[in-house]
C-alpha cells in the first residue's frame, strides 16, 4: 500500500547542545487524543508478583465531575475529599492529560493537560495555567515547588511556564533541539531545575548543576524522565524499556524487568521508583514500595507518577488517579474524554477533526516536534521530500520542516484524499500504539 512508506518519521541523532538559558516563547497546540472509555470500578487484587508486600491502590476514580466542560482552557478545582469526590465522567477536555504533580507534603495534587490546563484536587490550589495560551509545542509535564504553593509547566520545545511561588530560571524554548523535551525536575530549594530530552540530553538552569547526561547512549530507547537526588547533587534518567542512568551522587540500583514499558521515574528519600504503562511500580535503592496499580483495571494506560513525603500518586491516560501510601485520594478526571469536533469554519482549508487526527500522529511519532529535518523525511509528519513536492500544491515552503503545522496537515489531507479516498483519514495512533 502506498501509504505504508509515505509518512514515516525522520530519525535524527544530531549532537546535543550544551545547557542553555533562554526564554520560553508563547506558542500553539493542536493535539487532541481520541476519547477514552470511562474508568471501570477498581478490582483490588495483589500487585506485581515480584513484590513481597501487597498494598492496594487507594481511591481509583470511576465517575463524573458534574458534567463540567474544560474546553478552551477553563480550569476545574476540586475541594478536599468529601462524601462524593469529583471525577471526570461528562467532562470534555480540549487536550489529553499528560501528567500529575503531588503537593510535596501530601494533601492534594494537580493534573495537567497537553494544552497546559491545570486541574487541582484536595489542598492543591490553582495558580494559573497556559490553558488559554497559544503554545508552539504541547505541554509534556509539570512539577510542584518545594513549598507546594506553585508549579512549573514544561513544553516539548523546552519552554517553561512558572506559576504561584515558582520562578522562571531559563529554558530551551528558543533553542533548536535535536529531540523534544520530555520532562523536568526542580532542585530541592526550587531555585533551579533540569530539563531532559527524549535522547537523554540534560539542560540545567538556576542553581541546578549539570552532572552529565545519557545523550548518545539511548538511541532507539527514548528517555521518559529525570528524577533528582534529595540533595540535588545528582539525578537519574530512565528510558522507556526501563534502563536507568545515574549521574552526580545518584547511584544505580537496577532497572525495570524485561518487557516493561516505563513511563516515569521518581525519587524517594533514598533510591528511585519506575512506573510502567501497565500500572506496575518498581522500587530500587531503598525507595519504599507502597503499592501499585498493576492488578487494577486502568482505562487506557498509566502515563505519569509523582512522589511526596507521604507516598506517591500515578495518573492514567484518561485522568484517573491512583494514590498510594498516606498521600490521600481527593478526586480525579477519570472517565473524561477529549474533544473531537468538526469545525464549522475550517482554518487554512482543514477541519478541527483533521487537525486533531494529524496532530495526534505528530504527538505520538515526533513528541510534538513539527520541524524535524532529515535527508529523506522531514516535518512533523515525516513526509518524504518526494511526496511533499507532489502534494504541496498550495505554495507552502519547499521543505515540510519549514512549514507550519496547519500547512503540513493541509498537505497530509491532500495525501489522504488521494491514497485513502477520505480527506478525514489518518494513521491510527489511538493510545500511541498505531502504526502506518
C-alpha positions in Angstrom: 0.0 0.0 0.0 1.4 3.4 -1.0 0.7 4.9 2.4 3.0 2.5 4.2 6.1 4.5 3.4 4.7 7.9 2.7 4.5 9.2 6.3 7.4 7.8 8.3 9.1 9.9 10.8 12.6 11.1 10.3 15.0 9.9 13.0 17.8 12.4 13.8 20.7 11.9 16.0 22.1 15.4 16.0 24.6 16.3 18.7 23.2 17.7 21.9 23.6 21.4 22.6 25.1 22.4 26.0 22.8 23.6 28.7 21.4 27.0 27.7 19.2 29.6 29.1 16.6 31.1 27.0 13.1 32.5 27.4 10.0 30.4 26.6 8.0 31.6 23.6 4.3 31.7 23.5 3.0 29.1 21.2 0.4 26.6 19.7 -1.2 23.2 20.5 -3.5 21.1 18.5 -3.1 17.6 19.8 -6.5 16.2 20.8 -6.5 12.4 21.6 -9.4 10.2 20.9 -11.9 9.9 23.8 -11.1 7.3 26.4 -13.8 5.0 27.9 -14.9 5.6 31.5 -12.6 4.1 34.0 -14.1 0.9 35.4 -14.6 0.3 39.1 -11.4 -1.0 40.7 -10.9 -4.6 41.4 -8.3 -4.7 44.1 -6.0 -7.7 43.8 -2.4 -8.3 44.7 0.1 -6.0 43.0 3.1 -7.1 41.0 4.1 -10.7 41.6 7.7 -9.9 42.4 6.6 -7.6 45.3 6.8 -9.2 48.7 4.4 -6.6 50.2 0.9 -6.2 48.8 -0.9 -3.0 49.2 -3.9 -1.8 47.3 -4.3 1.4 45.3 -6.4 4.0 47.0 -9.2 5.9 45.5 -9.3 5.0 41.8 -11.7 7.4 40.1 -14.7 6.0 38.5 -17.5 8.5 37.8 -18.4 12.0 36.8 -17.3 15.6 37.6 -20.8 17.1 37.4 -20.7 17.4 33.6 -18.3 20.3 33.7 -16.6 21.3 30.5 -12.9 22.2 30.2 -12.9 23.3 26.6 -10.6 26.1 25.6 -8.7 26.2 28.8 -11.0 26.6 31.9 -9.6 25.0 35.0 -11.6 22.9 37.4 -10.6 22.8 41.1 -11.7 20.0 43.4 -12.1 20.7 47.1 -11.0 18.4 50.0 -12.1 14.8 50.0 -15.8 14.6 50.8 -18.6 12.1 50.6 -18.6 12.3 46.8 -15.2 13.1 45.3 -15.1 14.7 41.9 -14.3 12.6 38.8 -14.3 13.2 35.1 -17.4 11.5 33.7 -19.1 14.0 31.5 -16.0 16.3 31.3 -14.8 17.1 27.8 -11.2 18.2 27.7 -9.7 20.3 25.0 -6.4 18.2 25.2 -5.4 14.9 26.9 -4.0 14.6 30.4 -0.2 14.3 30.2 1.0 14.4 33.8 0.4 14.7 37.6 2.2 16.5 40.4 1.7 15.9 44.1 2.0 18.6 46.8 5.3 17.8 48.4 3.8 17.2 51.8 0.7 15.4 50.5 -2.9 16.6 50.9 -3.5 17.2 47.2 -2.3 17.1 43.6 -2.7 18.6 40.2 -3.3 17.1 36.8 -2.0 18.8 33.7 -3.3 18.6 30.1 -1.3 18.9 26.9 -2.7 22.4 26.3 -1.4 23.4 29.8 -4.8 23.3 31.5 -4.4 22.7 35.3 -6.8 20.7 37.4 -6.4 21.0 41.2 -7.6 18.5 43.8 -7.5 18.4 47.6 -5.5 21.2 49.2 -3.7 21.9 45.9 -4.6 25.3 44.6 -4.9 26.7 41.1 -2.2 29.3 40.5 -2.6 29.8 36.7 -2.0 27.8 33.5 -1.3 28.0 29.8 -4.7 26.5 29.1 -5.8 29.7 27.2 -2.4 30.5 25.7 -1.5 29.6 22.1 1.5 27.3 22.5 4.3 26.5 20.0 4.5 23.0 21.4 2.4 20.9 23.7 2.9 20.8 27.5 4.6 17.4 28.4 4.7 17.7 32.2 4.6 19.8 35.4 6.5 19.9 38.7 5.5 21.5 42.1 7.6 24.0 44.0 9.1 22.7 47.3 6.6 24.8 49.3 3.6 23.5 47.4 2.4 27.0 46.6 3.3 27.0 42.9 4.3 24.8 39.9 6.1 24.9 36.6 4.8 23.6 33.3 7.2 22.4 30.6 6.5 22.1 26.9 8.0 19.8 24.3 10.2 22.6 23.0 11.6 23.2 26.5 9.5 26.3 27.2 9.0 26.7 30.9 6.0 28.5 32.4 6.0 29.4 36.1 3.0 30.0 38.4 2.4 30.8 42.0 5.7 30.7 44.0 7.5 29.1 41.1 10.2 31.3 39.5 11.5 31.2 35.9 15.2 30.4 35.7 15.5 29.9 31.9 14.6 27.3 29.3 15.3 25.8 25.9 12.2 27.4 24.5 14.1 29.4 21.8 16.9 26.7 21.3 16.7 24.3 18.4 16.7 20.8 19.9 17.7 17.6 18.3 14.8 15.8 20.2 11.9 17.2 22.2 11.9 17.7 25.9 10.0 15.0 27.8 10.1 16.3 31.4 11.8 18.4 34.1 12.8 18.2 37.8 13.3 21.0 40.3 16.2 21.4 42.7 15.5 20.9 46.4 15.2 24.7 47.1 13.2 25.4 43.9 15.8 27.9 42.7 16.6 25.9 39.6 15.6 22.9 37.5 16.7 20.4 34.9 15.0 19.7 31.6 15.6 16.3 29.9 15.1 15.5 26.3 14.0 12.3 24.6 17.5 11.5 23.5 18.8 11.9 27.1 20.2 15.4 26.8 20.0 17.4 30.1 19.8 21.1 30.4 20.4 22.8 33.7 19.0 26.2 34.9 19.3 28.3 38.0 21.2 26.6 40.8 20.8 23.2 39.1 24.2 21.6 38.3 25.0 19.7 35.2 26.3 16.3 36.2 26.3 14.5 32.8 23.6 13.0 30.5 22.7 9.9 28.6 22.8 11.7 25.3 24.3 9.3 22.7 23.7 6.2 24.8 20.0 5.7 24.4 19.4 5.6 20.6 16.3 3.6 19.9 15.3 3.6 23.6 13.9 7.1 24.4 14.3 8.7 27.8 11.0 9.3 29.6 12.0 11.3 32.6 14.6 12.5 35.1 14.5 12.4 38.9 16.9 14.3 41.2 18.6 13.0 44.3 17.3 14.5 47.6 20.3 16.8 47.9 20.1 17.9 44.3 23.7 16.9 43.6 22.8 14.2 41.1 19.9 12.7 39.1 18.7 9.6 37.3 17.4 9.3 33.8 15.1 6.4 32.8 14.2 5.1 29.3 11.1 3.5 28.0 12.5 0.0 28.4 13.5 0.6 32.0 17.2 1.3 31.6 18.4 3.8 34.3 21.4 6.1 34.0 22.9 7.7 37.2 24.9 10.9 37.4 26.4 13.0 40.1 25.8 11.5 43.6 22.9 9.4 42.2 23.6 5.6 42.5 22.5 3.0 40.1 20.3 0.3 41.8 18.7 -1.6 38.9 16.3 -1.2 36.1 12.8 -2.4 35.2 12.1 -6.1 34.3 12.4 -7.1 30.7 9.3 -6.3 28.6 8.3 -3.3 30.7 7.2 -0.1 29.2 8.3 2.6 31.7 6.5 5.9 31.6 8.0 7.8 34.6 10.8 7.8 37.2 10.5 9.5 40.7 13.0 9.7 43.6 12.4 8.6 47.1 14.1 9.7 50.3 16.6 7.1 49.0 16.7 5.4 45.7 14.0 5.7 43.0 10.9 4.2 41.5 9.9 3.3 38.0 6.2 3.4 36.8 5.1 1.2 33.9 2.2 1.8 31.5 0.5 -1.3 32.8 0.4 0.2 36.3 3.4 -1.5 37.9 5.6 0.3 40.3 9.2 -1.0 40.8 11.3 0.3 43.7 15.1 0.5 43.8 17.9 1.6 46.2 15.7 1.7 49.3 12.7 3.7 48.0 9.8 2.2 49.9 7.2 0.2 47.9 3.7 1.3 48.9 1.6 -0.5 46.3 0.8 -0.4 42.5 -2.0 -0.4 40.0 -0.7 -3.5 38.2 -3.8 -5.5 39.2 -6.3 -2.7 39.0 -8.2 -2.0 35.8 -6.9 1.1 34.1 -8.8 2.9 31.4 -6.1 3.2 28.8 -2.6 3.1 30.4 -0.6 4.7 33.2 1.2 7.9 31.9 2.8 9.5 34.8 3.7 9.5 38.5 4.7 12.0 41.2 6.2 11.4 44.7 5.6 13.2 48.0 7.0 12.6 51.5 3.9 10.6 52.4 3.6 8.4 49.3 3.2 8.6 45.6 0.4 9.2 43.0 0.0 7.9 39.5 -2.2 9.1 36.7 -3.9 7.2 33.8 -4.4 8.4 30.3 -8.0 9.4 31.0 -7.0 11.3 34.1 -7.8 8.6 36.6 -5.7 8.9 39.8 -4.1 6.0 41.8 -2.9 7.1 45.2 -0.5 5.1 47.5 0.8 5.4 51.0 -0.7 8.2 53.1 -1.0 10.6 50.2 -4.8 10.6 50.1 -7.3 10.5 47.3 -9.2 13.7 46.5 -10.8 13.0 43.1 -9.6 12.9 39.5 -10.6 13.4 35.9 -11.0 9.6 35.5 -13.6 9.0 32.8 -13.1 12.3 31.0 -13.0 12.5 27.2 -11.2 14.7 24.8 -12.9 17.0 22.3 -13.0 15.9 18.6 -15.4 18.1 16.7 -15.7 19.1 13.1 -15.1 22.8 12.7 -17.9 24.9 11.1 -15.3 27.4 9.9 -12.2 25.5 8.6 -8.9 27.2 9.1 -6.4 27.1 6.2 -8.6 24.5 4.4 -8.6 22.0 7.2 -11.2 21.0 9.8 -10.8 20.5 13.5 -11.2 16.7 13.0 -8.4 16.7 10.5 -6.2 18.9 12.7 -6.8 16.7 15.8 -6.1 13.4 13.9 -2.8 14.6 12.4 -1.7 16.4 15.5 -2.2 13.1 17.4 0.1 11.4 14.8 2.7 14.2 15.3 2.5 14.0 19.1 2.9 10.2 19.1 5.5 10.0 16.4 7.6 13.1 17.0 6.8 14.2 20.5 5.2 17.5 19.3 8.2 18.5 17.1 7.0 19.8 13.7 10.4 20.9 12.4 12.2 17.6 12.1 14.6 17.9 9.1 16.1 14.7 7.7 17.8 13.6 4.5 14.8 11.6 3.3 11.9 12.6 5.5 11.1 15.9 7.2 8.4 17.8 9.1 6.2 16.8 12.0 4.5 14.0 9.9 7.6 12.5 8.3 6.9 13.5 4.7 9.3 12.1 2.2 10.7 15.0 0.1 9.2 13.5 -3.0 5.6 13.3 -1.5 5.9 16.8 -0.1 6.8 18.1 -3.6 4.0 16.2 -5.2 1.1 17.1 -2.8 2.2 20.6 -1.8 0.3 22.4 -4.5 -0.6 25.3 -2.1 2.6 27.4 -2.4 3.9 26.3 1.1 7.6 26.2 1.8 9.6 23.8 -0.3 10.6 21.7 2.8 8.0 20.3 5.2 10.2 21.2 8.2 9.8 24.9 7.3 6.0 24.7 7.0 3.6 25.5 9.8 1.7 22.6 11.5 -1.5 23.6 9.7 0.3 23.7 6.3 1.7 20.3 6.9 -1.7 19.0 7.9 -3.2 20.6 4.7 -0.8 18.6 2.6 -1.5 15.5 4.6 -5.2 15.9 3.9 -4.4 16.1 0.2 -2.4 12.9 0.5 -5.2 11.1 2.4 -7.7 12.2 -0.2 -5.6 10.7 -3.0 -4.5 7.5 -1.4 -7.3 6.6 1.0 -10.2 8.4 -0.7 -11.1 10.1 2.5 -9.9 13.6 3.5 -10.5 12.8 7.2 -8.4 9.6 7.2 -5.2 9.5 9.2 -3.0 6.7 10.6 -4.4 5.1 13.7 -2.5 6.5 16.7 -5.1 5.7 19.4 -3.1 5.4 22.6 0.1 6.0 20.5 0.1 2.3 19.6 -1.0 2.5 16.0 1.4 2.4 13.0 1.5 3.3 9.4 
